[in-house]
């Protein structure tokens, strides 16, 4: 099957989008670290 390549123009991020991305990254990192500290909860997820 041939490879299809798309070139997309990305818009410059606004300060609000940058702040939202940084906050989402912080929340996800905190949750991942919390999950690592709670192995009983970690076992509840499916593989």
C-alpha positions as CSV (number, residue, x, y, z in Angstrom):
1,X,0.0,0.0,0.0
2,X,1.5,3.4,-0.9
3,X,2.3,5.9,1.8
4,X,0.3,9.1,1.7
5,X,2.0,12.3,3.1
6,X,0.0,15.3,4.1
7,X,1.5,18.7,4.8
8,X,-0.6,20.7,7.1
9,X,-0.1,24.4,7.9
10,X,-0.1,24.9,11.7
11,X,-1.4,28.1,13.2
12,X,0.7,29.9,15.7
13,X,-0.5,29.1,19.2
14,X,-2.0,31.9,21.3
15,X,-1.0,32.6,24.8
16,X,-4.3,31.1,26.0
17,X,-3.7,27.8,24.1
18,X,-0.1,27.7,25.4
19,X,-1.4,28.1,29.0
20,X,-4.1,25.4,28.5
21,X,-1.5,23.0,27.1
22,X,0.9,23.6,30.0
23,X,-1.9,23.1,32.5
24,X,-3.1,19.9,30.8
25,X,0.4,18.6,30.7
26,X,0.8,19.3,34.4
27,X,-2.5,17.6,35.3
28,X,-1.7,14.5,33.2
29,X,1.8,14.2,34.8
30,X,0.4,14.6,38.3
31,X,-2.2,11.9,37.6
32,X,0.3,9.5,36.1
33,X,2.6,10.0,39.1
34,X,-0.3,9.4,41.5
35,X,-1.3,6.3,39.6
36,X,2.2,4.9,39.9
37,X,2.0,5.3,43.7
38,X,-1.2,3.4,44.0
39,X,-0.6,-0.1,42.6
40,X,-4.1,-1.4,43.6
41,X,-5.8,1.2,41.4
42,X,-3.3,0.5,38.7
43,X,-4.3,-3.2,38.6
44,X,-7.9,-2.1,38.0
45,X,-7.2,-1.0,34.5
46,X,-7.4,-3.4,31.6
47,X,-4.4,-4.4,29.6
